[in-house]
């Protein structure tokens, strides 16, 4: 039997970097912390409550000086309230340079 993790098209990579994001249609910026990232998805924490189905624009900033920021549009697929923060999962719809 194939292990569940092996069924993924792209492996999740643990990442510890900050990010900022906004909900499409809302000009406010919010902060988050990336937990993991794959070619098609992201998992991050935030103090901002988000709704499943929301579209976000986000910028991930690496702590490594040589790594440029990643800009993307993400659709929220899951939100879990952990009392201290929200754990947000999303599908990466589009990446920008």
C-alpha positions as MATLAB code, in Angstrom:
seq = 'XXXXXXXXXXXXXXXXXXXXXXXXXXXXXXXXXXXXXXXXXXXXXXXXXXXXXXXXXXXXXXXXXXXXXXXXXXXXXXXXXXXXXXXXXXXXXXXXX';
ca = [
       0.000    0.000    0.000;
       1.273    3.498   -0.861;
       1.850    5.849    2.063;
      -0.399    8.957    1.984;
       2.572   11.357    1.729;
       3.791    9.563   -1.395;
       0.524   10.315   -3.209;
       1.272   14.054   -3.279;
       2.424   15.563   -6.563;
       4.801   17.890   -4.693;
       6.418   17.298   -1.323;
       5.753   19.773    1.500;
       8.881   21.582    2.605;
       9.043   22.872    6.176;
       9.833   26.578    6.115;
      10.226   29.150    8.839;
       9.795   32.555    7.249;
       7.613   35.576    7.672;
       5.020   36.696    5.215;
       2.576   39.491    4.714;
      -0.761   39.167    2.994;
      -3.978   40.922    2.168;
      -7.436   39.693    1.257;
      -8.266   40.567   -2.351;
     -10.526   43.623   -2.237;
      -9.223   44.755    1.166;
      -6.287   47.168    1.328;
      -5.148   46.176    4.844;
      -1.916   44.186    5.219;
      -1.577   41.370    7.746;
       1.383   39.342    9.013;
       1.828   35.584    9.069;
       4.417   32.871    9.645;
       4.891   30.094    7.068;
       4.883   26.513    8.404;
       5.322   24.627    5.136;
       5.188   25.163    1.407;
       4.867   23.039   -1.719;
       4.569   23.873   -5.389;
       0.762   23.958   -5.071;
       0.038   24.801   -1.435;
       0.942   26.699    1.694;
       0.289   26.360    5.420;
       0.779   29.410    7.638;
      -0.276   30.947   10.918;
      -1.874   34.348   11.418;
      -3.728   36.293   14.078;
      -6.186   37.408   11.390;
      -9.330   35.298   11.039;
      -9.910   34.320    7.410;
     -12.813   32.679    5.637;
     -12.511   29.492    3.569;
     -12.721   30.498   -0.096;
     -11.036   33.888    0.437;
      -8.439   34.948   -2.117;
      -5.197   36.343   -0.732;
      -2.219   38.080   -2.234;
       0.901   37.273   -0.282;
       4.611   37.949   -0.151;
       6.993   35.462    1.504;
      10.290   36.911    2.651;
      13.211   34.567    3.215;
      15.775   35.165    5.941;
      18.471   34.335    3.349;
      19.697   37.509    1.648;
      20.180   35.791   -1.734;
      16.620   34.450   -1.949;
      14.136   36.846   -3.552;
      10.641   37.229   -2.064;
       7.849   35.039   -3.450;
       4.644   36.795   -4.538;
       1.522   34.669   -5.027;
      -2.254   34.530   -5.079;
      -3.694   31.889   -2.721;
      -7.207   30.505   -2.190;
      -7.916   29.612    1.467;
      -9.040   25.967    1.820;
      -8.934   25.435    5.605;
      -8.804   27.579    8.747;
      -8.252   26.149   12.229;
      -8.530   28.307   15.353;
      -5.729   27.298   17.742;
      -6.789   29.944   20.304;
      -3.443   31.759   20.031;
      -3.542   32.086   16.243;
      -5.260   30.706   13.147;
      -3.665   27.949   11.082;
      -4.479   28.637    7.431;
      -4.054   26.255    4.489;
      -4.363   27.366    0.909;
      -3.890   26.454   -2.730;
      -1.365   28.541   -4.621;
      -3.221   29.815   -7.672;
      -0.522   31.962   -9.249;
       3.081   32.957   -8.537;
       4.545   36.289   -9.601;
       8.133   37.428  -10.103;
];
